[in-house]
Amino acid sequence: MRQRVFVRRLAVFSRFLALAGAVCALLIMAGCAGPSPRTAAFDAEPDAGTAGSGGRYAMNADAYPLDPPDVSQVPDAVPRAQLRSRAGNKATYTVWGKSYRVLPDATGYDEVGTASWYGKKFHGYATSSGEIYDMYRMSAAHRSLPLPTFARVTRVGTEQSVIVRVNDRGPFHSDRIIDLSYAAAARLDLLDHGTGRVRVEAIDPETWSAQQKSTQAVDPAPSSAAVPAASQGGTYWQVAALESRTGAQKLKRRLQDELEQRVRIARGNGVHRVQVGPIAPGVDDKTLRAALRRAGFPRAFIVR
């Protein structure tokens, strides 16, 4: 008798354990099911809530397209005057608890740093400006440039360059200054490396258009006579315009160690301009330009 009662109780307990196990499995499955990549995408006005642990910027890895088209002939973005996008241009915004500031305009922006690229896992998602990201076009993401901004991106050391249209926010890694589209990264030969050192220069569409229409050849290097003459008035060579004060100070220290000239930081409109000078009379412009080129700044230009 006691044995039969024990067997019945054991059977009931076994059924209870089986039911409890099924319920636990369902709960675990429900807990693991997060939002789809589309609904978790970083939205047009990022804040601490939209870039959380489920957001696309928290995904572990990007990927190459499985069967990419030949992007070697994808044309550069064509700079043209455009209104700011309605989305993505808040004066300040927050991602992962860190606040970022959008520049009032892109005038004079010129910075050297690390570029990365983003591809398949973002392809077809909305950018911060509200446009759809197309990794086969010449576009980019930047933390502080107004959306949209046209910029020339030059790979340091190779002088390969592309013109991109900045229409997204990112990269949110402190050691990188720009995220390039797959096509732009391919043109700069950055795909296999993942990252690379580049120079980012904002383009004024009106100035660019005027230069394209001009039939006169422009020599980017000033004449030898022009430099000493300008030096009498206290001429400087501008090498970069950075948003980061710390970055500008770091660059200043590096240039002072590499060049036989003084270096200053001129601040204005939220940008820190690193300038070499004032240039002493009699300094040969070719020698100085060669030194700046070796330091990674072949496009330095004269300012007063």
C-alpha positions in Angstrom: 0.0 0.0 0.0 2.6 2.5 1.0 4.6 1.5 -2.0 1.7 2.3 -4.4 1.1 5.7 -2.7 4.8 6.5 -3.1 4.8 5.6 -6.8 1.7 7.8 -7.4 3.3 10.8 -5.6 6.5 10.3 -7.6 4.6 10.3 -10.9 2.8 13.5 -9.9 6.0 15.2 -8.9 7.7 14.1 -12.2 4.8 15.6 -14.2 5.2 18.9 -12.2 8.9 19.0 -12.9 8.3 18.5 -16.6 5.7 21.3 -16.7 8.0 23.6 -14.7 10.8 22.9 -17.1 8.6 23.8 -20.1 7.5 27.0 -18.5 11.2 27.9 -17.7 12.2 27.2 -21.3 9.4 29.5 -22.6 10.5 32.3 -20.3 14.1 31.9 -21.3 13.2 32.0 -25.0 11.1 35.1 -24.4 13.9 36.8 -22.5 16.4 36.1 -25.2 14.2 37.5 -28.0 15.2 41.2 -28.2 14.1 43.8 -30.7 14.9 43.2 -34.3 17.9 45.0 -35.8 15.5 47.3 -37.6 13.6 48.4 -34.5 16.8 48.6 -32.5 18.5 50.9 -35.0 20.1 54.1 -33.8 17.4 56.7 -34.5 17.6 60.1 -36.0 17.9 62.0 -32.7 20.2 59.8 -30.5 20.0 59.9 -26.8 21.0 57.6 -23.9 17.9 55.5 -24.4 18.3 54.8 -28.2 21.9 53.6 -28.1 21.5 51.2 -25.3 22.6 47.6 -25.0 20.1 46.5 -27.8 21.1 49.3 -30.2 23.0 48.6 -33.4 26.1 50.4 -32.1 26.3 47.7 -29.4 26.3 44.9 -31.9 29.6 43.0 -31.8 30.7 43.0 -35.4 30.0 44.4 -38.8 30.3 42.4 -42.0 31.3 42.6 -45.7 28.5 42.3 -48.2 28.3 38.7 -49.5 28.4 39.6 -53.2 29.5 43.2 -53.4 29.4 45.1 -56.7 32.6 46.7 -58.1 32.7 50.1 -56.2 36.0 51.2 -57.7 34.2 53.5 -60.1 31.6 54.9 -57.7 31.8 58.7 -58.2 32.6 61.1 -55.4 29.7 62.9 -53.8 29.2 66.3 -55.5 29.3 69.2 -53.1 26.2 71.4 -53.4 24.4 73.8 -51.2 21.8 72.0 -49.1 19.6 72.9 -46.2 20.3 71.2 -42.9 18.3 68.0 -42.3 15.5 68.3 -39.8 16.8 65.3 -37.9 20.3 64.7 -36.4 21.2 68.4 -35.9 20.5 69.0 -32.2 23.0 71.4 -30.7 23.9 68.6 -28.2 23.0 64.9 -27.9 23.9 62.0 -25.7 25.0 58.5 -26.6 26.0 55.9 -24.0 25.9 58.6 -21.3 28.4 60.8 -23.1 27.3 64.2 -24.5 28.4 65.5 -27.9 28.1 68.9 -29.5 27.2 69.7 -33.1 29.3 72.5 -34.7 27.3 75.5 -35.7 28.8 75.2 -39.2 31.6 73.2 -41.0 33.7 76.2 -42.0 37.4 75.6 -41.6 37.0 72.0 -40.2 40.2 70.2 -40.9 41.3 67.2 -38.7 43.7 64.3 -38.9 42.8 61.0 -37.2 41.6 57.5 -37.5 38.8 56.5 -39.9 36.8 53.3 -39.7 34.0 52.0 -41.9 30.6 50.5 -41.5 28.8 48.1 -43.9 26.3 45.3 -44.1 24.7 45.4 -40.6 23.8 49.1 -41.2 22.8 48.9 -44.9 19.2 49.8 -45.4 18.8 51.4 -41.9 17.8 54.9 -41.2 20.8 57.3 -40.6 20.7 60.1 -38.0 19.5 62.5 -40.7 16.6 60.2 -41.5 18.0 59.1 -44.9 18.5 55.4 -45.6 22.1 54.2 -45.4 23.5 52.9 -48.7 26.9 51.4 -48.2 27.6 51.6 -52.0 27.5 55.4 -52.1 30.0 58.0 -50.9 28.8 58.9 -47.5 30.1 59.0 -43.9 29.2 59.4 -40.3 30.7 62.1 -38.0 30.0 63.1 -34.4 30.0 66.8 -34.7 29.7 68.1 -38.3 26.3 69.5 -39.4 24.2 67.1 -41.4 24.7 67.1 -44.3 28.3 68.3 -44.8 30.5 67.5 -47.8 34.1 66.6 -46.9 37.3 65.4 -48.6 38.8 62.4 -46.9 42.5 61.8 -47.7 44.4 58.8 -46.5 47.6 59.9 -44.9 50.7 58.5 -46.6 49.0 57.5 -49.9 47.3 60.8 -50.8 44.3 58.8 -52.0 41.2 60.9 -51.5 37.4 60.8 -51.9 34.6 63.3 -51.4 31.8 62.1 -49.1 28.5 63.4 -47.9 28.3 63.2 -44.1 24.7 62.3 -43.3 25.0 60.2 -40.1 26.3 60.3 -36.5 29.2 58.3 -35.3 31.7 56.7 -34.7 31.2 56.6 -30.9 34.8 55.4 -30.2 37.1 58.1 -28.9 40.0 57.0 -31.0 38.2 57.5 -34.3 37.0 60.7 -36.1 34.9 59.4 -39.0 33.0 56.3 -40.2 33.2 55.8 -43.9 30.7 53.9 -46.1 31.9 50.6 -47.6 32.4 52.3 -51.0 34.5 55.2 -49.6 36.6 52.8 -47.6 37.1 50.6 -50.6 38.3 53.6 -52.6 40.8 54.4 -49.9 41.9 50.8 -49.6 40.8 50.6 -45.9 38.5 47.5 -46.1 41.1 44.9 -45.1 42.8 47.1 -42.6 39.5 48.1 -40.9 40.9 51.5 -39.9 43.4 54.0 -41.2 44.8 57.4 -40.7 43.1 60.1 -42.7 42.6 63.8 -43.0 39.1 65.1 -43.1 38.5 68.6 -44.6 35.1 70.2 -44.8 34.2 71.5 -48.3 32.3 74.7 -48.9 30.0 73.9 -51.9 30.1 77.4 -53.3 33.9 77.6 -53.2 34.2 74.1 -54.7 31.8 74.9 -57.5 33.7 78.1 -58.4 36.9 76.1 -58.5 35.4 73.5 -60.8 34.2 76.2 -63.2 37.5 78.0 -63.3 39.8 77.1 -66.2 42.8 78.5 -64.5 45.2 76.0 -63.0 45.8 76.6 -59.3 49.1 75.8 -57.8 48.5 74.8 -54.1 52.0 75.8 -53.1 52.7 79.5 -52.8 55.6 81.0 -54.6 59.0 81.5 -52.9 58.6 85.2 -53.2 55.1 85.3 -51.8 56.1 83.5 -48.5 58.9 85.9 -47.3 56.7 88.9 -48.4 53.8 87.6 -46.4 56.0 86.7 -43.5 56.7 90.4 -42.9 53.1 90.7 -41.7 53.2 87.7 -39.5 52.2 84.8 -41.6 51.1 81.3 -40.3 50.7 78.0 -42.0 47.5 76.3 -40.9 47.8 72.5 -40.7 44.6 71.4 -39.0 41.3 72.7 -37.5 40.2 70.4 -34.7 37.1 70.3 -32.5 39.0 68.8 -29.6 41.2 71.1 -27.5 43.1 68.2 -26.2 43.7 66.9 -29.7 44.9 70.3 -30.8 47.3 70.6 -27.9 48.7 67.1 -28.6 49.3 68.0 -32.3 50.9 71.3 -31.3 53.4 69.5 -29.1 54.2 66.9 -31.8 54.8 69.6 -34.4 57.0 71.6 -32.1 59.2 68.5 -31.7 59.3 67.8 -35.4 59.6 71.4 -36.9 62.0 74.2 -36.4 59.2 76.7 -36.1 56.8 77.9 -33.4 53.3 76.5 -33.3 50.2 78.1 -32.0 46.5 77.3 -31.5 44.0 79.9 -32.7 40.5 79.2 -31.3 37.3 80.5 -32.8 33.7 79.3 -33.7 34.2 76.2 -31.6 37.3 75.0 -33.6 40.9 74.9 -32.6 43.2 75.8 -35.5 46.7 74.5 -35.3 49.1 76.9 -37.1 52.8 77.0 -37.6 54.4 80.4 -37.2 54.8 83.3 -37.3 57.2 82.4 -40.1 60.5 84.3 -39.9 61.6 86.3 -43.0 63.8 84.3 -45.3 62.4 80.9 -44.5 62.3 78.9 -47.7 58.7 77.8 -48.5 59.8 74.6 -50.2 61.8 73.5 -47.2 58.9 74.2 -44.8 56.3 72.6 -47.0 58.5 69.5 -47.3 58.8 69.3 -43.5 55.0 69.7 -43.2 54.5 67.0 -45.8 56.7 64.6 -43.8 54.7 65.4 -40.7 51.5 64.3 -42.5 50.2 67.7 -43.6 50.8 68.1 -47.4 47.8 70.5 -47.7 48.9 73.1 -45.2 48.1 76.6 -46.4 49.0 80.2 -45.5 46.9 82.3 -43.3 47.5 85.8 -42.0 
